Amino acid sequence: MRHGPLAAGLPPRDRPLPDYRIGEIYLSSAELRARVVELGDEISQDYEGREPLLVATLKASVVFLTDLSRATPIPHWLDFVELAGYGPGVGTGGHTGIRLLKDLGSEIAGRDVLIVEDVVDTGLTLNYLCRTLRLRSPGSLAAITLLDRPYRRLVDDLPVRYVGFTVPDELFVGYGFDLDERYRNLPDLHVVRRLAA
């Protein structure tokens, strides 16, 4: 027996959003899907005849990585790292350092490595990861990001080869992005409402 909105005949997209902080849709699931397919095609052309290793940063990049993997028809490998900021300002982007919580399970010497990021902002996290991975002598190292804020960069010379969308300085939720570790499963990318002071 079915219960809830589906039982009442409401399609899933007509359900009310579960949290008042979840604002309007910034990018729909259809827009995200279309762009990810384009990115998968670009990667397939650039890495034709090779088998790149796609390395995603946990956790927000997982949804993007999953869709990107399905949109990339050439053979490729997947692996994950997890990073955390520490020091004053953690949670606000103003942390003073970065540490590795989960390392790769694969050897990367001589391999084509493509870092898969959810968002590149100041570039500090990606810079740390690139420096860490370069010590292991990959054949090539590049990055792809779903969202980019190049106007907030504090680090130059990042190997960002592919960009999904350049976005404003907003917080987002859905499509892998969380709000208090929830709502990563929302299919669309929503703006997080800023509370009035």
C-alpha positions as CSV (number, residue, x, y, z in Angstrom):
1,M,0.0,0.0,0.0
2,R,1.4,3.4,-1.0
3,H,1.3,6.3,1.5
4,G,2.2,10.0,1.3
5,P,2.2,12.3,-1.8
6,L,2.6,9.5,-4.3
7,A,-0.5,7.8,-2.9
8,A,-2.4,11.1,-3.3
9,G,-1.4,11.3,-6.9
10,L,1.2,14.1,-6.5
11,P,4.3,13.6,-8.6
12,P,7.5,13.6,-6.5
13,R,8.5,17.0,-7.8
14,D,5.4,18.6,-6.4
15,R,6.2,17.6,-2.8
16,P,7.0,20.5,-0.5
17,L,10.7,21.1,0.2
18,P,11.7,19.7,3.6
19,D,13.5,22.8,4.9
20,Y,12.6,26.5,4.8
21,R,16.3,27.2,4.1
22,I,16.2,25.5,0.7
23,G,15.5,28.3,-1.7
24,E,14.8,28.5,-5.4
25,I,16.3,26.2,-8.0
26,Y,19.5,27.6,-9.4
27,L,20.2,24.7,-11.8
28,S,17.6,22.1,-12.6
29,S,18.3,18.4,-12.9
30,A,17.9,18.6,-16.6
31,E,20.4,21.5,-16.9
32,L,22.9,19.6,-14.7
33,R,22.4,16.4,-16.7
34,A,22.9,18.1,-20.1
35,R,26.1,19.8,-18.9
36,V,27.5,16.6,-17.4
37,V,26.9,14.8,-20.7
38,E,28.9,17.6,-22.5
39,L,31.7,17.2,-20.0
40,G,31.8,13.5,-20.4
41,D,32.1,13.9,-24.2
42,E,35.0,16.4,-23.7
43,I,36.8,14.0,-21.4
44,S,36.3,11.1,-23.8
45,Q,37.8,13.1,-26.7
46,D,40.8,14.4,-24.6
47,Y,41.7,11.1,-23.1
48,E,40.9,8.9,-26.1
49,G,43.1,5.8,-26.1
50,R,43.9,6.2,-22.4
51,E,42.2,5.1,-19.2
52,P,42.1,8.1,-16.8
53,L,41.7,7.7,-13.1
54,L,38.9,10.0,-11.8
55,V,39.6,11.0,-8.2
56,A,36.6,12.5,-6.4
57,T,36.8,14.4,-3.1
58,L,34.3,13.1,-0.6
59,K,31.4,13.8,0.0
60,A,29.9,16.5,-2.2
61,S,31.5,15.3,-5.4
62,V,30.1,11.8,-5.3
63,V,26.8,12.6,-7.1
64,F,28.7,14.6,-9.8
65,L,31.3,11.8,-10.2
66,T,28.6,9.1,-10.5
67,D,26.8,11.0,-13.3
68,L,30.1,12.0,-15.0
69,S,31.3,8.4,-15.0
70,R,28.1,7.3,-16.7
71,A,28.5,10.1,-19.2
72,T,32.1,9.2,-20.1
73,P,32.1,6.2,-22.5
74,I,35.9,5.5,-22.6
75,P,37.3,3.1,-20.0
76,H,38.3,4.8,-16.8
77,W,38.9,4.2,-13.1
78,L,37.4,5.7,-10.0
79,D,38.9,6.5,-6.6
80,F,38.3,8.8,-3.7
81,V,40.0,11.0,-1.2
82,E,38.6,12.9,1.8
83,L,40.0,16.2,3.0
84,A,39.2,18.3,6.0
85,G,40.0,21.9,7.0
86,Y,41.3,22.7,10.5
87,G,42.1,25.7,12.5
88,P,40.0,28.9,13.0
89,G,37.2,29.5,10.7
90,V,36.4,25.8,9.8
91,G,33.0,25.7,8.3
92,T,33.3,29.3,7.0
93,G,36.0,28.7,4.4
94,G,38.5,30.5,6.6
95,H,40.4,27.4,7.9
96,T,44.2,27.6,8.3
97,G,45.1,24.2,7.1
98,I,44.0,21.0,5.3
99,R,44.6,17.4,6.2
100,L,44.0,14.1,4.4
101,L,41.4,11.9,6.1
102,K,41.2,9.2,3.4
103,D,43.9,8.5,0.9
104,L,43.7,6.9,-2.5
105,G,43.5,3.1,-2.8
106,S,45.3,3.2,-6.1
107,E,48.9,3.8,-7.2
108,I,49.0,6.7,-9.6
109,A,52.6,6.8,-10.8
110,G,52.6,7.3,-14.6
111,R,48.7,7.4,-14.7
112,D,46.4,10.1,-16.1
113,V,44.7,11.5,-13.0
114,L,41.6,13.8,-13.2
115,I,40.5,15.3,-9.9
116,V,36.7,15.6,-9.7
117,E,35.6,18.6,-7.5
118,D,32.2,19.8,-6.5
119,V,33.3,23.4,-6.4
120,V,36.6,25.3,-6.7
121,D,36.5,28.5,-4.8
122,T,39.7,29.9,-3.2
123,G,41.6,27.0,-4.7
124,L,43.4,26.2,-1.4
125,T,41.9,22.7,-1.1
126,L,42.6,21.8,-4.7
127,N,46.1,23.2,-4.5
128,Y,46.8,21.0,-1.5
129,L,45.5,17.9,-3.2
130,C,47.5,18.7,-6.4
131,R,50.7,19.1,-4.4
132,T,50.1,15.9,-2.6
133,L,49.4,13.9,-5.7
134,R,52.3,15.3,-7.8
135,L,54.7,13.8,-5.2
136,R,53.5,10.4,-6.5
137,S,54.5,11.2,-10.1
138,P,51.3,10.9,-12.1
139,G,51.6,10.8,-15.9
140,S,49.3,13.8,-16.0
141,L,47.2,15.8,-13.5
142,A,44.1,17.9,-14.3
143,A,40.9,18.8,-12.6
144,I,37.2,19.1,-13.4
145,T,34.8,21.1,-11.2
146,L,31.0,21.2,-11.4
147,L,30.9,24.7,-10.0
148,D,33.6,27.4,-10.2
149,R,34.1,30.8,-8.5
150,P,37.3,32.0,-10.2
151,Y,36.8,35.5,-8.7
152,R,37.5,34.1,-5.2
153,R,40.9,32.5,-6.0
154,L,43.7,32.8,-3.6
155,V,45.9,30.4,-5.5
156,D,47.0,30.7,-9.1
157,D,48.1,28.0,-11.6
158,L,45.4,25.4,-10.7
159,P,45.0,22.6,-13.3
160,V,41.3,23.2,-13.8
161,R,40.7,21.9,-17.3
162,Y,36.9,21.5,-17.3
163,V,34.2,23.7,-15.7
164,G,30.6,22.9,-15.4
165,F,29.2,26.2,-14.4
166,T,30.6,29.5,-13.1
167,V,28.4,30.5,-10.2
168,P,27.8,33.5,-7.9
169,D,29.0,33.7,-4.3
170,E,26.0,31.7,-3.0
171,L,25.6,28.6,-0.9
172,F,24.0,25.7,-2.7
173,V,22.2,22.5,-1.6
174,G,21.2,19.4,-3.6
175,Y,23.0,17.4,-6.2
176,G,25.5,16.3,-3.7
177,F,25.8,19.6,-1.8
178,D,24.5,19.3,1.8
179,L,22.8,21.5,4.4
180,D,23.9,20.2,7.8
181,E,24.8,16.9,6.1
182,R,21.3,16.5,4.7
183,Y,19.5,16.9,1.3
184,R,22.4,15.8,-0.8
185,N,19.8,13.7,-2.6
186,L,17.8,16.6,-4.0
187,P,17.9,16.3,-7.8
188,D,18.1,20.0,-8.5
189,L,20.7,22.5,-7.2
190,H,19.0,25.0,-4.9
191,V,20.2,28.3,-3.5
192,V,20.4,28.3,0.3
193,R,18.3,31.1,1.7
194,R,20.2,33.7,3.7
195,L,18.5,34.4,7.0
196,A,17.7,38.0,7.7
197,A,20.0,39.5,10.4
